[in-house]
Structure formats: structure tokens, C-alpha cells
Amino acid sequence: MSDYDLVVRGGTVVTETTRRTDIGILNGKIAAIGSDLQGRETVDASGLLVLPGGVDSHCHIEQLRPEGGTDEETFLSASISALAGGTTTVIPFSVQFKGQPIRDTLAAYHRLARNALVDYSFHQIITDPTDAVIAEIPEIVASGIRSLKVFLTYDPLYLDDRQYVRVLAAARRAGALVTVHCENYEAIRWRSAALVADGRVAPKYHVWSRPPAVEREATHRAIALAELVDQPIQVFHVSCSEVAEEIARAQARGVKVWAETCPQYLVLTSADLDRPGFEGAKFMCSPALRDAATRDALWDDITSGVLGIVSSDHSGFSYDGPRGKRMNGSDAAFPDIPNGLPGIGSRLALLFSEGVGKGRISLKDFVRLTASNPADLFGLAPRKGRIAVGADADLALWDPTKQVIITNALLQHAIDYTPYEGMAVTGWPVMTVLRGRIVMRDGTVQAAPGSGTFLPRAPYDFIQPAGVLADGFDASAFA
């Protein structure tokens, strides 16, 4: 008799414990974890690790552009790359353009996402917190989008301190988390202008334009203002321990601030931007890559728990083409080169190989960093991010000994390069299961466009304010 639709048999299942067992799946959910389970279909997972499907809580997919059109990476291509790399859930961004309301672009983004093969939610970017936009936020949050994104740098996205505080206050009233890109806008503009005036325009000077102090100062300011409002925040893409120290100090005070980093800051270095010709443009992202010593020290901030998530920050611009890194020519000055790296399909393998494979983190750490922590922080738990009875049957079956040379073709994204080309990794996903369906087997994605589903997020306790207000006065109730 078959009790389950699918049984994953005999794999090493990683939860709070690690044991060899079976998983029984029924109606897209994990229905049982135990021995000798019987299913209408069986997958032999002997010799494999069975991990929760990855949750990538920071990635840019088919993002609308103010001049019209979208980014190159579509929901279809990004989903294929994600599933091939073991990721089953993503949280990309809906952008708000200055002078425009939220709801129109959000509706357009919902339409674009109908092609997704992965499950998804959204962060809502706020670039222009006018009275009208602030008034829209409760409706947006109630629709299931429980995180707002703000930039403290970048034209035309950045917010000044007053605008940032307005978003913090609106999020507190609506019950949303605020995520922050922390770099000092004016300091970067000042330093970039000086570099260009001195003729230092090659890609490597992108690093010089935004040293760690620029990121550290903005992080300190973002936390201090969030503490003033008593509004929980997450700091995106931490690049160095100087920034992690600011976050650790705030966490020690009881401030509800969380932080993530990305594989590029754990694997690549600033030396990659100093490659011959224009090749360094392939490694331009913000915050910038740091030197090898800084990169290596960042692992300590992961093992200490200060950095609790590793996301991809997938933000791909091809090297060639009208929207690529060379859109302004192969001699463009660094301020005129698009920023961002592709990484949605390589995130898990890089962290597994460099982290678990080299003894820097445990298997349970890997699961927390890539699945359960992002699910908890962004209100997707207990449905996503863990292997447990009642959770969605989202699984990544890993061959921990499989040796792979990363190539761009292997990653199956729309971008024409990967910054990890030729890198050897040990450990690779050989099967991905999404809500009980086998959607990737041996690198071949077999899900249908539109089979992904939107994940509205209800209120959840994790991001409730700490309840500590200066003088006991809640100014967010009035402004």
C-alpha cells in the first residue's frame, strides 16, 4: 500500500539533528519523517544529503526600470537557475519610482512573476516617501508584502535621513520589516568625483570610491535611527567585519537588527577588479569587494551569528549587450558602469564548498544561513525553510562529494557571464523538489512556467518592535 505521493528514501536528512531517514510527501507537504515509508513514487537518496530547498531572500529579478523595460534576468530564467542550484523560494523586489505611486508598478510586477517556476514573495522598494506613498504602505503590507527596502545611496533611489525615518515610522505602524542598503551617498559622490578628476576611472577604482568607512558610517546611522523609532531592520550585503561590529554592538543592546552577507564577499576580492582591460567590470558590486584578509575575517562574523543569512543579491548585468556592463563603452569610467553580480544559481554551492567543505561552518549552519533563518526573518516559516512535518515539501538533494567546475552555461541564467567562471567546488545539488514535485534532476529543470506561487506573508511576531522608546514616546504614531 502506498501512503504517500513521493518518498525520498535513505538520505541523510539535515534538520536540528542529522540522521539517515525517509521523508513521506503527500499533497505537496511533508507528511512523515521515519523509516520504511511507502510511496507511489520513490527517490533513492542513499549517499546524498537531504536539505531544505534554499530560500534566497535578496535577489533582483525582472526589475522594472524607470526608463522603461526590465532587467535582463526574467522570472523564467532566474527560476531555472535557482532550481538548478537548489533554491526553491526567492524574495525579489518591486520598485517604486520617484513621483509615482506604488500600486501600479507592484501590479505590473505581479504580472511578470506569473512566469515563475519557484515560489516567491516581494520586498517593496520605497524611493520617494511622500504623504501619498506613505498612505499606500498599509495596503501594500496587508496584501502580504511585509518588508520594505530603502537605499541610503544610489541616484535616484537614495533617501535622506528624514525620508528614512518616515519609512521606519510607516513600517512600524503597518507591521513590516525594513531592509537597508547601507552606504553614505554624499561621501561616495565626493570621493568618486575626486577620483575621476584625478584620472582614476578604471573599474578597480570603484573599490576606492566606497571604502569600508562609507559602509560602516551608514550602518551605524541606519541602526541609530531605527533604534530611535523602535523599528526592526535588516542590513543587506555586509562586506566587512567593521560593519559587522556595528551590528553586533546594537544586537548586544537588544536592538532588533539582523544582517546578511553574500557569497561574493566570502569568495572574491578587490583584486578581481584589477584585471586587464575592462574585465574588472565583471566584479563591480556595491558595497565593493574587499581585500583577502577582510574576506577571510568575514567568516568569523558568520560563525558568531552576527551575520545570520547568506543571500545571493543576484543583480545581473551582462558583460555585453545594450544593457550590459559595457553599455557606455569599454572605456567607461567606473561611475558609469552598471553595478551588480549574478549569483542566484551559484549561491548554495559556493557556500557549501567554501563553508561546509572547508570546515568553516557545519551542515546545520548551512541550513540556517540559506533556508531556515531567511524563512524565519521574512515570515515564511513554518511553511518554508525547514524539513518538518506540515512544511512544504521543498527539498534539495546534495551530492556532498561531487566535484564541479563552475561555468556560465552550467548556471542557466540569462546573464552572459559568471564571476565564478572556472572555480572548482565540491558539493552540488542533483535533485530539487518543490511542493512535492521533482523540478530538477541532474541539472535539467523540468518545471512548467507559472508553476511557482506567490507567498503572501501575514503578521508574525519575529519582527515586532522591541518596545523600547526614548522617553517612552512613540513619535511614529504622529509622523
SELUMFI-125999 format. One line per 8 residues: their letters; for each residue y negated, z negated, x negated of N, C-alpha, C. Coordinates in steps of 0.2 Angstrom, whole numbers. Each point is the difference from the previous one (the first is absolute). Last residue first. Example, Ala and Ser with C-alpha at 12.3 -4.5 7.8 and 13.67 -1.06 7.14 Angstrom:
% SELUMFI-125999
sa	11,-35,-64,-6,-1,-4,-5,-3,4 | 28,0,-2,-6,0,4,-6,0,-4;
//
This chain:
% SELUMFI-125999
afasadfg	-304,-65,-19,-3,6,-4,6,4,-2 | 2,-21,12,-7,2,2,-2,7,-3 | 21,-12,-4,0,0,7,-7,3,3 | 6,-4,-24,2,6,3,0,0,8 | -6,-19,-14,-6,5,1,3,6,3 | 8,-26,0,3,7,0,-5,5,2 | 0,-26,-12,-3,5,5,3,7,-1 | 4,-22,-12,4,0,6,-3,5,5;
dalvgapq	-7,-3,-24,-3,-5,5,3,0,7 | 11,18,-13,-6,-3,-3,-4,-4,5 | 26,5,4,-6,4,0,-6,-5,-3 | 29,4,5,-5,-4,-5,-7,4,0 | 22,7,11,-4,-5,4,-4,-5,-4 | 14,21,-5,3,-7,-2,-4,-5,4 | 6,24,11,-5,-3,-5,3,-7,-2 | 18,18,7,-5,-4,3,-5,-3,-5;
ifdyparp	20,15,-3,-7,2,-2,-5,-4,4 | 24,-3,3,-1,1,-7,-7,0,-2 | 9,0,23,-3,-6,-3,-2,1,-7 | -1,20,19,6,-4,-4,-4,-5,-4 | -3,21,21,-3,-6,-4,6,-4,-3 | 6,25,4,-3,-5,4,-3,-5,-4 | 5,27,-5,1,-7,-2,-4,-5,4 | 13,26,1,-6,-4,2,1,-7,-2;
lftgsgpa	11,23,-9,1,-7,1,-6,-4,2 | 11,28,2,-6,-5,-2,2,-7,2 | 18,19,-8,-3,-3,6,-6,-4,-2 | 17,23,-8,-3,-7,-2,-3,-2,6 | 10,21,0,4,-5,2,-2,-7,-3 | -11,22,-3,-1,-3,7,5,-6,1 | 9,19,-15,-7,-1,1,-2,-3,7 | 25,-4,-11,-4,5,4,-8,-1,0;
aqvtgdrm	20,-7,-19,-3,-2,6,-4,6,3 | 13,-1,-21,3,3,5,-3,-3,7 | -2,3,-29,-3,-4,6,3,4,6 | 10,-3,-26,-2,5,5,-2,-4,7 | 7,-10,-21,-6,3,-1,-2,5,5 | 20,-14,1,0,4,-6,-6,4,-1 | -1,-8,23,7,-1,-3,-1,4,-7 | -16,-10,23,1,3,-7,6,-1,-3;
virgrlvt	-4,-7,22,-6,5,-1,0,3,-6 | 17,-14,18,0,2,-7,-6,5,-1 | -1,-19,19,2,7,-1,0,1,-7 | -6,-21,10,7,1,1,2,7,-1 | -23,-8,-4,2,-2,7,7,3,2 | -4,8,-22,-6,-2,4,2,-1,7 | 11,3,-27,1,0,7,-6,-3,4 | 8,13,-25,-5,-4,3,2,0,8;
mvpwgtva	12,4,-27,0,1,7,-5,-4,3 | 2,2,-23,5,5,2,0,1,7 | -18,-11,-20,3,-1,7,4,7,1 | -4,-12,-24,-2,5,4,3,0,7 | -1,-10,-28,0,-2,7,-3,5,5 | -7,0,-25,7,-2,2,0,-3,6 | -17,19,-14,1,-6,4,7,-2,1 | -19,17,-15,7,-2,1,0,-7,4;
mgeyptyd	-19,21,-2,1,-7,-1,7,-2,2 | -12,21,2,4,0,-6,2,-8,-1 | -21,4,15,5,5,-2,3,-1,-6 | -16,-13,14,6,-3,-3,5,5,-2 | -21,4,12,-2,-3,-6,6,-3,-4 | 1,21,17,1,-7,0,-2,-2,-7 | -6,24,16,2,-4,-6,2,-7,2 | -8,16,16,3,5,-5,2,-4,-6;
iahqllan	-1,-9,27,-4,1,-6,4,3,-6 | 9,-6,22,-4,6,0,-4,1,-6 | 24,-13,0,-6,-1,3,-4,7,0 | 23,-7,-10,-1,4,7,-6,-1,3 | 12,-8,-22,-4,-5,5,-1,4,7 | 11,11,-19,4,-5,3,-3,-4,5 | -12,17,-12,4,2,5,4,-5,3 | -13,-6,-18,-4,1,6,4,3,5;
tiivqktp	12,-15,-18,-3,7,0,-4,0,7 | 15,-20,-16,-5,2,5,-3,7,-1 | 24,-10,-7,-6,2,-3,-5,3,5 | 22,-18,0,-3,6,3,-6,1,-4 | 24,-15,3,-5,1,-4,-3,7,2 | 15,-21,12,-1,7,-1,-6,1,-4 | 10,-21,7,1,2,-7,-2,8,-1 | -1,-14,21,-4,-3,-5,1,3,-7;
dwlaldad	0,10,25,5,0,-6,-4,-4,-6 | -5,-3,28,-2,1,-7,6,1,-5 | -9,1,28,6,-1,-4,-1,3,-7 | -16,-9,21,0,4,-5,6,-1,-5 | -8,-4,28,3,-2,-6,-1,5,-5 | -6,-9,26,-3,3,-5,3,-2,-7 | 3,-6,26,5,2,-5,-3,5,-5 | -13,-20,15,2,7,0,4,2,-6;
agvairgk	2,-25,9,-5,4,-3,2,8,1 | 14,-18,7,-5,1,5,-6,4,-3 | 16,-13,-17,2,2,7,-6,0,4 | -4,6,-25,2,-6,4,2,2,7 | -12,9,-24,7,1,3,2,-7,3 | -26,10,-5,5,-5,-2,7,3,4 | -22,11,2,-1,-4,-6,6,-4,-2 | -9,5,26,1,4,-6,0,-4,-6;
rpalgfld	-1,-10,22,4,7,1,1,4,-6 | -11,-23,5,6,1,-4,4,6,1 | -23,2,-7,6,-4,1,1,-3,7 | -19,13,-8,6,4,2,7,-4,0 | -24,-6,-6,2,-1,7,5,5,2 | -11,-3,-22,-3,5,4,3,0,7 | 7,-15,-18,-7,0,0,-3,4,5 | 24,0,-2,-3,-7,2,-7,1,0;
apnsatlr	11,18,-9,1,0,8,-3,-7,2 | -1,4,-23,-5,4,4,1,0,7 | 15,-13,-13,-6,-2,-1,-5,5,4 | 23,6,-1,-1,-6,4,-8,-2,0 | 6,20,-14,2,0,7,-2,-6,4 | -4,4,-24,0,7,3,2,0,7 | -1,-20,-13,-6,4,-2,0,6,3 | 19,-14,4,-6,-3,2,-6,4,-1;
vfdklsir	21,7,-9,-1,0,7,-6,-3,3 | 4,-2,-23,-1,7,2,-1,1,7 | 6,-21,-8,-7,1,-1,-2,7,2 | 23,-6,0,-4,-3,6,-7,1,-1 | 13,7,-18,1,5,6,-4,-3,6 | -10,-8,-22,6,0,2,1,5,6 | -17,2,-22,1,-3,6,7,0,3 | -4,7,-22,-7,-3,1,0,-4,7;
gkgvgesf	18,14,-12,0,-8,0,-6,-3,2 | 6,24,-2,-2,-3,-6,-1,-7,0 | 7,13,19,4,2,-5,-2,-3,-7 | -13,-5,20,7,-3,0,4,2,-6 | -22,9,0,0,-7,1,7,-3,0 | -4,23,-4,-5,-4,-5,1,-7,1 | 12,14,15,2,2,-7,-4,-5,-5 | -5,-1,23,7,-2,-1,2,1,-7;
llalrsgi	-21,8,6,0,-7,0,7,-3,-1 | -3,23,2,-3,-2,-6,0,-8,0 | 9,11,19,4,1,-6,-3,-3,-6 | -12,-1,20,6,-4,0,4,1,-6 | -19,14,4,-2,-7,-1,6,-4,-1 | -2,25,4,2,-3,-7,-1,-8,0 | -6,15,19,7,1,-2,3,-4,-6 | -24,0,6,4,-3,6,7,1,-1;
gplgnpid	-20,7,-14,5,-5,-2,4,-3,5 | -23,16,-11,6,0,5,5,-5,-2 | -27,-2,-5,6,2,-3,5,0,6 | -29,0,-5,6,-2,4,6,3,-3 | -28,8,0,4,-6,-2,6,-1,4 | -17,22,-7,3,-4,6,5,-5,-3 | -21,10,-13,7,1,0,3,-4,6 | -23,0,-9,1,5,4,7,2,1;
pfaadsgn	-9,-17,-15,-2,-2,7,1,6,5 | 6,4,-24,4,-5,4,-2,-2,7 | -7,24,-10,-1,-7,-2,4,-4,4 | 7,26,-3,-4,-5,4,0,-7,-3 | 11,22,-7,-4,-4,-4,-5,-5,4 | 16,15,10,4,-3,-5,-4,-4,-6 | -8,5,27,1,3,-6,4,-4,-5 | -4,-6,23,-7,1,-3,1,3,-7;
mrkgrpgd	20,-5,12,-4,3,5,-7,2,-3 | 21,-11,-10,-5,5,-3,-4,4,5 | 16,-17,7,-4,-3,-5,-5,5,-4 | 7,8,25,3,-4,-6,-4,-3,-5 | -2,15,21,-1,-7,1,2,-4,-6 | 3,24,0,-7,-1,2,-2,-7,2 | 20,6,-19,-2,2,7,-7,-2,2 | 17,-12,-19,-4,6,1,-1,1,8;
ysfgshds	9,-20,-7,-4,2,-6,-4,6,1 | 6,-16,21,3,4,-5,-4,2,-6 | -1,-23,14,-4,6,0,4,5,-5 | 6,-24,14,1,5,-4,-5,6,1 | 6,-26,4,-6,4,2,0,6,-4 | 15,-24,4,1,7,0,-7,4,2 | 7,-24,-4,-6,3,0,0,7,-1 | 19,-17,1,-1,6,-4,-7,2,-1;
sviglvgs	9,-26,2,0,6,4,-1,6,-4 | 8,-27,-2,-1,6,-4,0,6,5 | -5,-28,2,3,6,3,-1,6,-5 | -7,-24,-3,6,0,4,3,6,3 | -15,-13,-20,0,7,2,7,0,4 | -4,-20,-8,-6,1,1,-1,7,3 | 20,-11,-9,-1,1,8,-7,1,2 | 12,-1,-23,-3,-7,3,-1,0,7;
tiddwlad	9,20,-11,5,-6,0,-3,-6,2 | -15,18,-1,5,1,5,5,-5,0 | -16,0,-17,-3,-2,7,4,2,6 | 7,5,-22,0,-7,0,-3,-2,7 | 0,22,-7,7,-2,3,0,-7,1 | -19,10,-10,0,1,7,7,-3,3 | -4,4,-24,-2,-7,3,0,0,7 | 3,21,-11,6,-5,-1,-1,-7,3;
rtaadrla	-18,16,0,6,2,4,5,-5,0 | -17,-3,-15,-2,-2,7,5,2,5 | 3,7,-22,1,-7,0,-2,-3,7 | -2,24,-5,7,-2,1,0,-8,0 | -22,11,10,3,1,-6,7,-3,0 | -11,9,23,-2,-5,-5,4,1,-7 | -9,15,24,6,-2,-4,-3,-4,-6 | -16,1,22,3,4,-6,6,-3,-3;
pscmfkag	-7,-4,26,-3,-1,-6,4,4,-6 | 1,15,12,-5,-6,-1,3,-6,4 | 8,25,-15,0,-4,7,-5,-6,-1 | 11,23,-15,-7,-4,2,2,-3,7 | 14,14,-14,1,-7,0,-6,-4,2 | 2,24,-3,5,-1,4,2,-8,1 | -17,10,-14,-2,0,7,6,-2,4 | 2,5,-23,-2,-7,1,-2,-1,8;
efgprdld	4,22,-11,6,-4,3,-2,-7,2 | -14,18,-10,-2,-3,7,6,-4,2 | -1,5,-26,-3,4,5,-2,-4,6 | 17,-13,-14,-4,6,-2,-3,3,6 | 4,-26,3,4,6,-2,-4,6,-1 | -5,-24,6,-3,3,-6,5,6,-2 | 4,-15,19,-6,4,1,-3,4,-6 | 19,-15,-2,2,6,4,-6,4,2;
astlvlyq	-2,-22,-10,1,5,-5,2,7,3 | -3,-21,13,-6,4,-1,1,6,-5 | 22,-8,12,-5,-3,-4,-6,4,0 | 25,-4,15,-4,4,-3,-6,-4,-4 | 16,-12,13,4,5,-4,-4,4,-4 | -7,-17,16,5,-3,-3,4,5,-5 | -18,6,14,-3,-5,-4,6,-4,-4 | 5,17,16,-4,3,-5,-2,-5,-5;
pcteawvk	12,-6,20,4,1,-6,-4,3,-6 | -12,-17,17,3,6,1,4,2,-7 | -11,-24,14,-1,5,-5,5,6,1 | -12,-22,15,5,5,-1,-2,3,-7 | -6,-24,16,-2,6,-4,6,4,-2 | -13,-21,17,6,3,-3,-2,6,-4 | -12,-24,13,-1,7,-4,7,2,-3 | -11,-21,14,5,4,2,-2,7,-3;
vgraqara	-6,-25,-10,-3,6,3,6,5,2 | 1,-22,-12,3,1,7,-3,6,3 | -2,-7,-23,-5,-4,4,2,0,7 | 12,12,-16,1,-7,-2,-5,-4,5 | -1,23,1,6,-2,3,1,-7,-1 | -18,10,-12,-1,-1,8,6,-2,3 | 2,4,-22,-4,-5,1,-2,-2,7 | 13,19,-6,4,-6,-1,-5,-6,1;
ieeavesc	-10,21,0,4,-1,6,4,-6,0 | -12,6,-19,-5,-1,5,4,-2,6 | 13,8,-18,-3,-7,-1,-5,-2,6 | 8,22,-1,5,-4,2,-2,-8,0 | -13,17,-11,-1,0,8,5,-5,3 | 2,3,-23,-7,-3,1,-1,0,8 | 20,11,-8,0,-7,1,-7,-4,1 | 4,26,7,0,-4,-6,1,-7,2;
svhfvqip	-1,18,16,2,4,-6,1,-4,-6 | 1,0,29,-2,-4,-6,2,3,-6 | 0,8,26,1,3,-7,-3,-4,-6 | -8,-9,24,4,6,-2,1,1,-7 | -4,-23,15,-3,4,-5,4,6,-2 | -3,-15,24,5,2,-5,-4,4,-5 | -7,-21,19,-1,7,-3,6,2,-5 | -11,-19,21,5,2,-5,-1,7,-2;
qdvleala	-19,-17,9,4,6,2,5,2,-5 | -20,-17,2,7,-2,1,4,5,3 | -23,1,-9,1,2,7,7,-4,2 | -6,-3,-22,-6,-2,4,1,1,7 | 16,8,-16,0,-7,1,-5,-3,4 | -1,23,-5,5,-1,5,1,-8,1 | -15,7,-17,-2,1,7,5,-1,5 | 6,-3,-22,-5,-5,2,-2,1,7;
iarhtaer	15,16,-10,3,-6,2,-5,-5,3 | -8,20,-9,4,1,7,3,-6,2 | -11,-1,-21,-5,1,5,4,1,7 | 13,0,-20,-3,-7,1,-5,0,6 | 9,21,-6,5,-4,3,-2,-7,1 | -14,15,-11,0,2,7,5,-4,4 | -2,-3,-24,-6,-2,4,0,1,7 | 17,8,-14,1,-7,1,-6,-3,4;
evapprsw	1,23,-6,5,-1,5,0,-8,2 | -14,8,-17,-2,3,6,5,-2,6 | 5,-6,-23,-5,-4,3,-3,3,7 | 17,12,-13,2,-5,4,-5,-5,3 | -8,25,-6,4,-5,-4,3,-6,5 | -11,25,3,2,-5,5,5,-5,-4 | -9,20,-10,-5,-1,5,1,-6,5 | 15,7,-18,-6,-3,-3,-5,-1,6;
vhykpavr	19,12,5,2,-7,-2,-6,-4,-2 | -3,23,3,1,-3,6,2,-7,-1 | -1,15,-17,-5,-4,0,-1,-3,8 | 17,16,-8,1,-7,-3,-6,-5,1 | 0,24,7,3,-5,4,1,-7,-2 | -21,14,-10,7,1,1,4,-5,4 | -24,0,-7,2,3,7,7,1,1 | -21,-8,-17,7,-3,1,2,1,7;
gdavlaas	-23,4,-9,5,6,-1,8,-2,0 | -21,-13,5,2,0,-7,5,5,-2 | -8,-3,22,-6,1,-4,2,0,-7 | 17,-6,15,-2,7,0,-6,2,-4 | 6,-23,1,5,4,-4,-1,7,1 | -14,-14,12,-2,-1,-7,6,4,-4 | 2,-1,23,-6,4,-2,-1,0,-7 | 17,-14,8,2,7,1,-6,5,-2;
rwriaeyn	-4,-23,2,4,1,-6,2,7,0 | -11,-7,19,-4,-1,-6,3,2,-6 | 12,0,20,-5,5,0,-4,0,-6 | 15,-18,3,4,7,-1,-5,5,0 | -8,-20,7,1,-1,-7,4,7,-3 | -5,-3,23,-6,1,-4,1,0,-7 | 18,-5,15,-3,7,1,-5,1,-5 | 21,-16,-2,-7,-1,1,-3,7,-1;
echvtvla	25,-7,9,-3,2,-6,-8,0,2 | 24,-4,14,-5,-5,-3,-2,4,-7 | 11,4,26,0,3,-7,-6,-3,-4 | 14,-11,22,-6,2,-4,2,4,-6 | 8,-9,27,3,2,-7,-6,3,-3 | 4,-18,22,-4,5,-3,3,1,-7 | 10,-8,25,0,-1,-7,-5,5,-3 | -1,-10,27,3,5,-5,-1,-2,-7;
garraaal	-8,-9,23,7,-2,-2,3,5,-5 | -23,-2,11,5,5,3,7,-2,-2 | -19,-11,-9,-1,-1,8,6,4,3 | -2,1,-23,1,-6,2,1,-1,7 | -8,20,-9,8,-1,0,2,-7,2 | -23,5,-1,3,4,5,7,-1,0 | -12,-9,-18,-1,-4,6,3,3,6 | 1,12,-20,4,-7,-1,-1,-4,7;
vrvyqrdd	-13,19,-3,7,2,2,4,-6,-1 | -22,-3,-5,0,2,7,7,1,2 | -5,-4,-23,0,-6,4,1,2,8 | -3,18,-15,6,-3,-1,1,-6,4 | -21,10,0,5,4,4,7,-3,-1 | -17,-10,-13,-1,-1,7,5,3,4 | 0,5,-23,3,-7,2,-1,-2,7 | 2,26,-5,-3,-5,-4,2,-7,3;
lylpdytl	15,23,-1,-4,-5,4,-4,-4,-4 | 13,26,-3,-1,-7,-2,-5,-4,5 | 8,25,0,4,-5,3,-3,-7,-1 | -5,24,-7,-4,-3,4,3,-6,4 | 1,1,-24,-4,3,5,5,5,4 | 6,-23,-14,2,7,2,-6,2,5 | 7,-26,-3,-2,5,-4,1,7,3 | 7,-21,9,-6,-2,-3,-3,5,-5;
fvklsrig	16,2,24,-1,2,-7,-6,-4,-3 | 19,-5,21,-7,2,-2,0,1,-7 | 18,-2,23,-1,1,-7,-7,2,-1 | 17,-14,19,-6,4,-1,-1,1,-8 | 21,-7,20,-3,0,-7,-6,5,-1 | 16,-3,19,-3,-7,-1,-2,0,-7 | 6,17,21,-2,1,-7,-3,-7,-2 | 8,5,22,5,-1,-4,-1,1,-7;
saviepie	-14,0,20,4,5,1,6,0,-5 | -18,-16,0,4,-1,6,5,6,1 | -17,2,-17,5,-5,-2,5,-2,6 | -18,15,4,5,3,-5,5,-5,-2 | -17,-8,15,5,5,3,5,3,-5 | -17,-14,-8,5,-4,4,5,5,4 | -18,10,-14,5,-3,-3,5,-4,4 | -21,11,6,6,4,1,6,-4,-3;
aivadtpd	-23,-7,-2,2,-1,7,7,3,1 | -11,3,-21,3,-7,1,2,-1,7 | -10,20,-4,6,0,-3,3,-7,1 | -22,3,8,5,4,4,7,0,-3 | -18,-10,-12,2,-4,6,5,3,4 | 2,7,-25,-6,0,5,2,-4,6 | 11,5,-24,1,-5,5,-6,-1,4 | 12,18,-16,-6,0,3,0,-5,6;
tiiqhfsy	19,5,-13,-5,2,-5,-7,-1,3 | 28,-7,4,-6,0,3,-6,1,-6 | 29,5,6,-6,0,-5,-7,-1,4 | 26,-7,7,-6,4,2,-5,-2,-5 | 28,2,0,-6,-4,-2,-6,4,3 | 27,2,9,-7,2,-3,-4,-5,-2 | 28,6,4,-5,-3,4,-7,3,-4 | 28,9,2,-6,-1,-3,-5,-5,4;
dvlanral	27,13,-6,-4,-5,4,-7,-1,-3 | 13,23,-6,0,-7,-1,-4,-4,5 | 0,23,0,7,-1,0,2,-8,-2 | -23,15,11,3,-4,-5,8,-1,1 | -18,13,13,5,3,-4,4,-4,-5 | -18,-8,14,5,2,4,6,4,-3 | -23,-7,-8,6,-4,-2,6,1,4 | -21,11,4,3,2,-6,6,-4,-2;
rhyaaltd	-12,-7,19,3,7,1,3,2,-6 | -12,-20,-2,6,-1,4,4,7,1 | -21,1,-10,5,-3,-4,6,-1,3 | -18,6,13,2,5,-4,5,-2,-5 | -10,-17,12,4,4,5,3,7,-4 | -15,-14,-11,6,-3,0,5,4,5 | -22,7,-3,4,2,-6,7,-4,1 | -15,-4,17,1,7,0,5,2,-6;
ripqgkfq	-9,-23,4,6,2,4,1,7,0 | -18,-12,-13,7,0,-2,5,3,4 | -27,8,-3,4,-6,3,7,0,-3 | -22,9,-13,5,2,5,4,-6,2 | -16,0,-18,-4,3,5,4,2,6 | 12,-2,-23,-6,-3,2,-4,4,5 | 27,-1,0,-5,4,-4,-7,-3,2 | 27,-9,-1,-6,0,4,-6,3,-4;
vsfpivtt	29,1,-1,-6,-1,-3,-6,0,5 | 27,-7,-3,-4,4,4,-7,-1,-2 | 24,-3,-14,-6,-2,2,-3,5,5 | 27,-10,-7,-6,4,-3,-7,-2,4 | 26,-10,-3,-6,-2,3,-6,4,-3 | 29,2,3,-6,0,-4,-6,-2,4 | 30,0,-2,-6,-2,3,-6,1,-4 | 22,5,-8,1,1,7,-6,-1,4;
tggalasi	9,5,-27,-5,-3,4,1,2,7 | 12,8,-20,3,-6,3,-5,-4,4 | -1,23,-11,-1,-6,-5,2,-7,3 | 1,21,13,3,1,-6,0,-5,-5 | -13,-2,19,7,-1,2,4,1,-6 | -23,4,-3,1,-7,1,8,-1,2 | -8,22,-2,0,-3,-7,2,-7,1 | -2,12,20,6,2,-4,0,-3,-7;
saslftee	-19,-4,13,6,-3,3,6,2,-4 | -20,10,-5,0,-7,-2,6,-4,2 | -4,22,8,2,0,-7,0,-7,-3 | -6,3,23,6,3,-1,2,-1,-7 | -21,-6,6,5,-5,2,7,2,-1 | -18,10,-16,1,0,7,5,-6,2 | -17,7,-22,6,-3,2,1,-1,7 | -20,9,-10,6,5,0,6,-3,2;
dtggeprl	-24,-8,11,4,0,-7,6,4,0 | -18,7,18,4,-6,-1,2,0,-8 | -20,12,18,6,1,-3,3,-7,-2 | -26,1,1,4,4,4,7,1,-4 | -19,-13,-7,-2,7,0,4,5,4 | 4,-24,-4,-6,1,4,-2,7,0 | 26,-7,0,-6,1,-5,-6,1,4 | 26,-12,5,-5,5,2,-6,0,-5;
qeihchsd	26,-6,-6,-6,-3,2,-5,5,1 | 25,0,-5,-4,5,4,-6,-3,3 | 11,-18,-13,4,6,2,-4,4,5 | 0,-22,-19,-4,4,3,3,7,2 | 8,-28,-4,0,7,-2,-4,4,4 | 10,-26,-2,-6,3,-2,1,7,-3 | 17,-15,8,-5,-2,4,-7,2,-2 | 28,5,0,-6,2,-4,-6,-1,4;
vggplvll	27,-8,0,-6,0,4,-6,1,-5 | 28,5,-1,-6,-2,-2,-6,0,5 | 26,-5,5,-4,6,-1,-7,-3,-2 | 20,-16,-6,-4,2,6,-4,6,-2 | 23,-3,-12,-6,-3,0,-4,2,6 | 25,0,-14,-3,2,7,-6,-4,1 | 16,10,-22,-5,-5,3,-2,2,7 | 24,8,-12,-7,2,1,-4,-7,2;
gsadvter	24,3,-4,-3,2,-6,-8,1,0 | 14,4,22,3,-4,-6,-4,2,-6 | -3,7,24,-6,-2,-4,3,-4,-6 | 8,18,21,2,-5,-5,-5,-1,-5 | -1,6,27,-3,2,-7,3,-5,-5 | 7,8,27,0,-5,-5,-3,3,-7 | 1,3,30,-1,3,-7,0,-5,-5 | 5,-8,21,2,7,1,-1,5,-6;
gqldsgia	6,-26,-4,-6,4,3,3,7,1 | 6,-28,-7,3,6,1,-6,4,4 | 4,-22,-19,-3,3,6,2,7,1 | 5,-18,-17,5,3,4,-3,3,6 | -14,-19,-10,5,3,-3,4,4,5 | -27,-6,1,6,-4,-1,5,5,-3 | -24,0,14,1,0,-7,7,-4,-1 | -13,13,23,4,-4,-3,0,1,-8;
aikgnlig	-14,12,15,3,-5,5,4,-5,-3 | -22,17,-5,5,-3,-4,3,-5,5 | -11,22,10,-2,-7,-3,6,-2,-4 | -1,21,13,-5,0,-5,-2,-7,-3 | 19,4,15,-7,2,4,-6,-1,-5 | 19,-10,-12,1,2,7,-7,1,3 | 15,-6,-24,-6,2,3,2,3,7 | 10,-17,-22,1,4,6,-6,2,4;
idtrrtte	9,-7,-27,-6,0,5,2,4,6 | 14,-14,-22,-1,6,5,-6,-1,4 | 5,-11,-26,1,0,7,-1,6,4 | -4,-15,-25,4,6,2,2,-1,8 | -22,-12,-11,7,-1,1,3,7,2 | -23,-16,-6,2,6,-2,8,0,0 | -23,-14,13,6,0,-5,2,7,-2 | -18,-1,14,-1,-6,-4,5,-2,-5;
tvvtggrv	4,23,5,-5,-3,4,-2,-6,-4 | 15,23,-5,-4,-5,-3,-5,-3,6 | 26,12,-4,-5,-1,5,-5,-5,-3 | 20,17,-9,-3,-7,-2,-7,0,4 | 22,14,10,-6,0,-4,-2,-7,-2 | 18,8,16,1,-2,-7,-5,0,-5 | -3,14,23,6,-4,-2,0,-2,-7 | -14,8,23,-1,1,-7,4,-5,-3;
vldydsm	0,11,25,2,-6,-4,-1,3,-7 | -8,8,27,1,1,-8,2,-6,-3 | 0,0,23,-2,7,-1,2,2,-7 | 13,-21,11,-7,2,-2,0,8,-1 | 20,-12,7,-5,-4,3,-7,2,-2 | 26,11,2,-6,0,-3,-6,-4,3 | 29,0,-1,-6,0,4,-6,0,-4;
//
